[in-house]
Amino acid sequence: MICVVMGAFLGFEYWRHRFDRPWAYGKENLLGKWEGSFVDPNGVTKQLTMEIFEPEEERWDASTYVPQDYPESQEFKGTAQVKSKLGVENDHVRGLLGTKDGHQIDRIDFTPKDESKHILESFNLSNTAPGGVWEGDEIKVSVEFAYRTKTGSAFWDSSDPKYRQKVLMILHRVQGQ
């Protein structure tokens, strides 16, 4: 009897996980590889390849529980690679969707996989501003940057508009993956 109850519970949890994430499991979904390009505030053209992973099933653990302001079902993770004449950066990606269906993108954060491999004296991809949109095979977001000095420290100059600049980036789904 316990096996039947546990099986029913696990089946329900599997169904709920998928039902709560139409952006990941629907006929039209956000998962997979995306590519696009943008020009940073210094005028350097950069190409981005981003992969959004299938969400992991939730594992609730009271010892590590941290309250969140948003539903976990609207969070996604992945990786990104940014290439330019300056070099290559590999980033972790963490995003937050503004709606359950995923068509509104509140934010995408880009964090380096290895801080020691940051491209220095460059405007590096930092995150996206609220208001991104996903429609079919296209994602439109405004990207924000962090400037890295020779020593690797982040730098901000409030009197220089380049440091506040946001740039539209349009990503297209990589076909045939």
C-alpha positions as CSV (number, residue, x, y, z in Angstrom):
1,M,0.0,0.0,0.0
2,I,2.8,2.4,0.9
3,C,4.4,1.8,-2.5
4,V,1.1,2.7,-4.3
5,V,0.8,5.9,-2.3
6,M,4.4,6.8,-2.9
7,G,4.1,6.1,-6.6
8,A,1.0,8.3,-6.8
9,F,2.7,11.1,-5.0
10,L,5.8,10.9,-7.2
11,G,3.7,10.8,-10.3
12,F,1.7,13.9,-9.1
13,E,5.0,15.7,-8.3
14,Y,6.4,14.9,-11.8
15,W,3.2,16.1,-13.5
16,R,3.1,19.3,-11.3
17,H,6.7,20.1,-12.1
18,R,6.0,19.9,-15.8
19,F,2.6,21.7,-15.6
20,D,4.1,24.6,-13.7
21,R,6.7,25.2,-16.4
22,P,4.9,25.5,-19.8
23,W,8.0,27.6,-20.9
24,A,10.1,24.4,-20.6
25,Y,7.7,21.6,-21.5
26,G,5.1,23.1,-23.8
27,K,5.0,22.6,-27.6
28,E,6.7,26.0,-27.9
29,N,9.5,26.2,-25.3
30,L,12.5,28.3,-24.3
31,L,15.0,25.4,-23.9
32,G,18.0,24.9,-26.2
33,K,20.6,27.0,-27.9
34,W,20.2,30.7,-28.8
35,E,22.6,32.9,-30.8
36,G,22.9,36.6,-31.4
37,S,25.3,39.5,-31.4
38,F,25.6,43.0,-29.8
39,V,28.0,45.9,-29.7
40,D,29.4,46.8,-26.3
41,P,29.8,50.5,-25.1
42,N,33.3,50.6,-26.5
43,G,32.1,49.6,-30.0
44,V,33.3,46.0,-29.9
45,T,31.0,43.5,-31.7
46,K,30.4,40.4,-29.6
47,Q,28.7,37.1,-30.4
48,L,26.7,35.3,-27.8
49,T,25.7,31.6,-27.7
50,M,23.4,30.7,-24.8
51,E,22.0,27.4,-23.9
52,I,19.0,27.1,-21.6
53,F,18.8,23.8,-19.7
54,E,15.8,21.7,-18.8
55,P,14.8,22.6,-15.2
56,E,15.7,20.2,-12.4
57,E,12.9,18.8,-10.3
58,E,12.6,20.6,-7.0
59,R,14.0,19.0,-3.9
60,W,12.7,20.6,-0.8
61,D,15.2,20.5,2.1
62,A,14.3,22.4,5.3
63,S,17.9,22.8,6.2
64,T,18.7,24.8,3.0
65,Y,15.4,26.5,2.4
66,V,15.7,30.2,1.5
67,P,12.4,32.1,0.9
68,Q,12.2,33.6,-2.6
69,D,10.3,36.6,-3.9
70,Y,9.4,34.7,-7.1
71,P,8.1,31.2,-8.0
72,E,10.9,28.7,-8.5
73,S,8.9,27.5,-11.5
74,Q,9.8,30.8,-13.3
75,E,13.6,30.4,-12.9
76,F,15.9,29.0,-15.5
77,K,19.6,28.1,-15.7
78,G,22.1,27.6,-18.5
79,T,25.5,28.6,-19.9
80,A,26.7,31.3,-22.3
81,Q,29.8,31.9,-24.4
82,V,30.7,35.5,-25.5
83,K,33.2,35.8,-28.3
84,S,34.9,38.9,-29.7
85,K,38.2,40.1,-31.1
86,L,39.2,40.5,-27.4
87,G,38.7,36.8,-26.6
88,V,36.2,34.3,-25.2
89,E,34.2,34.4,-22.0
90,N,32.3,31.4,-20.6
91,D,29.4,32.3,-18.2
92,H,26.8,30.6,-16.1
93,V,23.3,31.9,-16.9
94,R,20.5,32.3,-14.4
95,G,17.2,33.9,-15.5
96,L,13.9,34.8,-14.1
97,L,10.7,34.9,-16.1
98,G,8.0,37.5,-15.5
99,T,5.1,35.2,-16.3
100,K,4.4,31.5,-16.0
101,D,4.4,31.0,-19.7
102,G,7.8,32.5,-20.0
103,H,7.1,35.2,-22.6
104,Q,8.2,38.0,-20.3
105,I,11.8,37.9,-19.2
106,D,12.5,39.9,-16.0
107,R,16.2,39.3,-15.8
108,I,19.1,37.2,-17.0
109,D,22.3,37.2,-15.0
110,F,25.7,36.3,-16.6
111,T,28.4,35.2,-14.1
112,P,31.8,34.0,-15.2
113,K,32.6,30.3,-14.8
114,D,36.2,31.3,-14.0
115,E,36.9,34.8,-12.7
116,S,40.5,34.5,-13.7
117,K,39.5,34.3,-17.3
118,H,37.6,37.5,-17.4
119,I,38.5,39.7,-20.4
120,L,40.1,42.8,-18.8
121,E,39.8,46.4,-19.8
122,S,36.5,45.6,-21.4
123,F,32.8,46.0,-20.9
124,N,31.6,42.5,-20.1
125,L,28.1,41.2,-20.2
126,S,26.5,41.5,-16.7
127,N,22.7,41.1,-16.9
128,T,19.6,42.2,-18.7
129,A,17.2,44.9,-17.8
130,P,13.5,44.1,-17.0
131,G,11.2,44.0,-20.0
132,G,12.7,41.2,-22.1
133,V,10.4,39.3,-24.4
134,W,10.5,35.7,-25.9
135,E,8.3,35.0,-28.9
136,G,8.8,31.8,-30.8
137,D,12.3,31.6,-32.1
138,E,13.4,35.0,-30.9
139,I,14.4,36.6,-27.6
140,K,14.8,40.4,-27.3
141,V,16.5,41.8,-24.2
142,S,18.4,44.9,-23.2
143,V,21.8,44.0,-21.9
144,E,23.8,45.8,-19.2
145,F,27.6,45.7,-18.8
146,A,30.2,45.7,-16.1
147,Y,33.6,47.3,-16.9
148,R,36.7,45.3,-15.8
149,T,39.9,47.1,-15.2
150,K,43.5,45.8,-15.8
151,T,43.5,44.3,-12.3
152,G,40.1,42.6,-12.8
153,S,38.1,44.9,-10.5
154,A,34.8,46.3,-11.6
155,F,34.8,50.0,-12.4
156,W,32.0,52.5,-12.7
157,D,32.2,56.2,-13.8
158,S,28.9,57.9,-13.2
159,S,30.0,60.9,-15.4
160,D,30.5,58.7,-18.4
161,P,27.3,57.6,-20.2
162,K,29.0,54.5,-21.5
163,Y,28.8,53.0,-18.1
164,R,25.0,53.3,-18.0
165,Q,24.5,52.2,-21.6
166,K,22.0,49.4,-22.4
167,V,22.1,47.6,-25.7
168,L,19.3,45.7,-27.5
169,M,20.3,42.1,-28.1
170,I,18.2,39.8,-30.3
171,L,18.8,36.1,-30.0
172,H,17.6,33.5,-32.5
173,R,17.0,29.9,-31.8
174,V,19.7,27.6,-33.2
175,Q,17.9,25.3,-35.6
176,G,18.5,21.6,-35.9
177,Q,19.8,20.9,-32.4
